[in-house]
């Protein structure tokens, strides 16, 4: 395996690690907070709405958008680390 292939494989592994972590966070927020922990979260209110309902309707979307920006930042760092930045 050439040095270029090793670098590309390491880049892809690190990229997959980031994807798995970020999508797991999104899954926990959307499925966990919106469905699994809904009853517990509904004891609290945010803006007049039960917190479990808020996460199901709005919170998971906000978290997803934030995770997109986090992913972009992580990928920019990763590109620089492996020399793929332009």
N, C-alpha and C positions, 0 to 999 in steps of 0.2 A: 504494500500500500504506500502510495507516494505521500509526501509531506502535505501536499494540497488536499488530498483526500482525507487525511487524518484531521486537518484543520476544519474541513467542511463537516466531517462527522461529529467532531467536538462541538462545533457551532450548532448543529442540528439538535444534538442531545440537550444542550443548555436551553435552546429555544423550546423544546418539548417540555422541559422541566418547568419553565416559566408558564407555558400554556396550561399545564396540568394544575399548577398551584393557583393561578388566577381563575381558571374555570371552576375549580373546587370551591374557591371563596364565593364565586357567583352562585353556584349551586346551593351552598349552605345558606346564603342569604335569601335566595328566591324560594327554594323548596323548604328549607328549615324554618326560616322566619315566617314565611307566608302560609305554610301548611302544617308542619310538624309542631312548631312551638307557638302556633296561633293563639291557643287558649291562654297560655301564660302571658304572652305579649299583649293580649287584649285587655289585661288589667291596667295597662298604662294608656295614656292618650297623647296624641301628637296633633296639634292643630284642630282639636275637636274630634278627631277620628281615633278609633281603637288602633293601637300600634300594629297588631297582627294584620289588620285590614290595610293599613298604610303601607306596610312592607310588601304585601301581595300586590297592591295597585301601583305604588310609586317607588318605594324603597329599592326594590330589586333593579328597577330601571336606572335609578341614580347610581347605584353601586356598579352596574354594568358600564355606564359611561365613564365613571372614575377609573374602573379597571382598564378601559381602553387607553386612557391617558397614561396609566402606569405601564401598560404593555409597550406603548410607543417609547416611553423613556427607557425602559429596560432594553428594548431592541436597539435603540440608538447606542447605548453603552456596549451592548454585545457586538454590534457592527464595528465599533471602534476597537474593541478588544481583539477581534479576529481580522481586522484590516479590510472589512467590507464596506466601510463608510466611503462616501463620495467626496 
